Amino acid sequence: MSAKLILSMDGAVIKEYPLTKERTTIGRKAHNDIAIDNLAVSGEHAAVITILNDSFFEDLGSTNGSMVNGAPAQKHFLQNADVIEIGKYKLKYLNDQPTQVPSADFEKTMVLRAPPKPSPINLGENFNHTQTNIGVPIVKPEATTQFNTTAPKPEVKAATVATPAVPAAVIQILNGPNLGKELELNKNLTTLGKPGVQVAVLARRPHGFFITHVEGANFPLVNGASVGEQPQQLKDHDIIELAGVKMEFYFKS
Amino acid sequence: MNISEALEIVGQTNPGMVRSHNEDSISFDAQSGLIVLADGMGGYNAGEVASGIAVSVLSSEVKHRLENDEPNNIDTETGEEVGAALLRANVIKANLSIFNAAQSQPQYAGMGTTIVSGLFYDNRVVVAHVGDSRMYRLRGEVFETVTRDHSLLQEQIDSGIISKEMARLSKNKNLVTRAVGIEAGVEPEVHVHDVQVGDIYLFCSDGLNDMVEDDDIGETLKMLQGNLSLAATQLIEQANDNGGRDNVSVILVKVKGSFAAQTGWWAKLKSWFKN
């Protein structure tokens, strides 16, 4: 499924252009791939470079400039639903190839046929004269699809490293000089204790908070019982004891 | 300090949440200071075969040669240090083994693997890599990648058409520009780096760094450096909690002491007796 640009003016769609070429040109002159016959558009106004699943917009030094999503743009790495504006014309970029989402073909590591002498792709400063010596990507055949049929797989969340939807929680110190102090557990990992003496880590995971012993001769206690080597899930109002400090874990609600 | 006392090494590999096969292979050995990690690709079980060949060729050949040689000696054939020459030569050897197997067995056609390999010696580490498996280093507060991926995305970053920050939005992930076993020849990238006491090295497959942001990986290592195997477990857990779409492998190396090569008369005498 290739990406495309949809040309419109005043909300009326004029034409759709699939981005099948490495370089798609936009301008007033007829030889452009996307020719817009309007005096506000320069003869060679802009170009869109497409490298496999990514596209990049570049203004070619046009007289009246280009905007992307309402801001003047020279170069722009296009994301799905970005809107390029040239004069009164709008070009909407659509690419429904999801970023990092399991589509068996694309998830798999693939090898690009490397040039005999590995040389960087020359897309430097001036990608007017783009030369990609990327050959056809070698898609490793059937790899995941084969395996996928063997067993039902857990549903994968589409998010790129989304923050897990765990309710916010805090630790409140119950004794000693820091009595009453609260520590918000707003990171994936929070360590408690003194390095070299006794340290435990609290891990925030999609299904809750877990305490694990990190170092020290003694294990932390939860509600008076030693947690041992294994991670232990924390429940609302659990009491943790570590290096002589007592604290309470609870969910903020 | 001898090297097996100076280095603490842990390694874990996990199939992830989505795949039923683990195509990664790892090997590490504190005696020789050698670390090998490979991320295979190819249909059926060819990915495992490719990464397995790579790891076994490297680990057995390097260890074998080091029984009678020292990594900091000069290799007579190439004029470079034995450590660097060994890694380079054996990545090339692994490449040929995989390529030949793929040519002769139809079910292995097109298989290949990435590789990252490190050899610690004389307060240094020589690193050879091909593809997008990485080595990172935590030194003090600074956590950074040491290897540079052989991938389309990295080339785009290098040539300035896409910024590091924007790279995470790219839809061209997982496209490597070099791999072991795909063609008859391969050019491993080999560099030697100084090692300091307190450094932590992370070797990983892209199943980790595609799923967990570098900052989070670095934070985890800083927090859990007191318990290396827990750190490895936590990294894999984070990759899996974030979706675990690929196999995940991590090898952590903590430098606990100096391991300078012994060059004095005593070392010579000892090695004379050993032979």
Chai-1 contact restraints between the chains, C-beta under 6 A:
chainA,res_idxA,chainB,res_idxB,connection_type,confidence,min_distance_angstrom,max_distance_angstrom,comment,restraint_id
A,L52,B,N172,contact,1.0,0.0,6.0,A-B,restraint_1
A,N53,B,K171,contact,1.0,0.0,6.0,A-B,restraint_2
A,N53,B,N172,contact,1.0,0.0,6.0,A-B,restraint_3
A,D54,B,S170,contact,1.0,0.0,6.0,A-B,restraint_4
A,D54,B,K171,contact,1.0,0.0,6.0,A-B,restraint_5
A,D54,B,N172,contact,1.0,0.0,6.0,A-B,restraint_6
A,F77,B,I162,contact,1.0,0.0,6.0,A-B,restraint_7
A,F77,B,M166,contact,1.0,0.0,6.0,A-B,restraint_8
A,Q97,B,K171,contact,1.0,0.0,6.0,A-B,restraint_9
A,T99,B,L169,contact,1.0,0.0,6.0,A-B,restraint_10
A,T99,B,K171,contact,1.0,0.0,6.0,A-B,restraint_11
A,P102,B,R245,contact,1.0,0.0,6.0,A-B,restraint_12
A,T109,B,M41,contact,1.0,0.0,6.0,A-B,restraint_13
A,T109,B,N174,contact,1.0,0.0,6.0,A-B,restraint_14
A,M110,B,L175,contact,1.0,0.0,6.0,A-B,restraint_15
A,V111,B,G112,contact,1.0,0.0,6.0,A-B,restraint_16
A,V111,B,V176,contact,1.0,0.0,6.0,A-B,restraint_17
A,V111,B,A179,contact,1.0,0.0,6.0,A-B,restraint_18
A,V111,B,I182,contact,1.0,0.0,6.0,A-B,restraint_19
A,L112,B,L175,contact,1.0,0.0,6.0,A-B,restraint_20
A,L112,B,T177,contact,1.0,0.0,6.0,A-B,restraint_21
A,A114,B,T177,contact,1.0,0.0,6.0,A-B,restraint_22
A,A114,B,R178,contact,1.0,0.0,6.0,A-B,restraint_23
A,P120,B,E155,contact,1.0,0.0,6.0,A-B,restraint_24
A,I121,B,E155,contact,1.0,0.0,6.0,A-B,restraint_25
A,L123,B,S159,contact,1.0,0.0,6.0,A-B,restraint_26
A,L123,B,I161,contact,1.0,0.0,6.0,A-B,restraint_27
A,G124,B,S159,contact,1.0,0.0,6.0,A-B,restraint_28
A,K140,B,M41,contact,1.0,0.0,6.0,A-B,restraint_29
A,K140,B,G42,contact,1.0,0.0,6.0,A-B,restraint_30
A,P141,B,G43,contact,1.0,0.0,6.0,A-B,restraint_31
A,E142,B,G43,contact,1.0,0.0,6.0,A-B,restraint_32
A,A143,B,G43,contact,1.0,0.0,6.0,A-B,restraint_33
A,F147,B,S20,contact,1.0,0.0,6.0,A-B,restraint_34
A,F147,B,H21,contact,1.0,0.0,6.0,A-B,restraint_35
A,T150,B,S20,contact,1.0,0.0,6.0,A-B,restraint_36
A,A151,B,S20,contact,1.0,0.0,6.0,A-B,restraint_37
A,K153,B,V18,contact,1.0,0.0,6.0,A-B,restraint_38
A,P154,B,M17,contact,1.0,0.0,6.0,A-B,restraint_39
A,V156,B,V18,contact,1.0,0.0,6.0,A-B,restraint_40
A,V156,B,G243,contact,1.0,0.0,6.0,A-B,restraint_41
A,K157,B,G243,contact,1.0,0.0,6.0,A-B,restraint_42
A,V161,B,E213,contact,1.0,0.0,6.0,A-B,restraint_43
A,V161,B,N242,contact,1.0,0.0,6.0,A-B,restraint_44
A,L189,B,T220,contact,1.0,0.0,6.0,A-B,restraint_45
A,L189,B,M223,contact,1.0,0.0,6.0,A-B,restraint_46
A,T191,B,M223,contact,1.0,0.0,6.0,A-B,restraint_47
A,V199,B,G226,contact,1.0,0.0,6.0,A-B,restraint_48
A,R205,B,D241,contact,1.0,0.0,6.0,A-B,restraint_49
A,P206,B,D241,contact,1.0,0.0,6.0,A-B,restraint_50
A,V214,B,L224,contact,1.0,0.0,6.0,A-B,restraint_51
A,V214,B,G226,contact,1.0,0.0,6.0,A-B,restraint_52
A,V214,B,N227,contact,1.0,0.0,6.0,A-B,restraint_53
A,V214,B,L230,contact,1.0,0.0,6.0,A-B,restraint_54
A,E215,B,G226,contact,1.0,0.0,6.0,A-B,restraint_55
A,E215,B,N227,contact,1.0,0.0,6.0,A-B,restraint_56
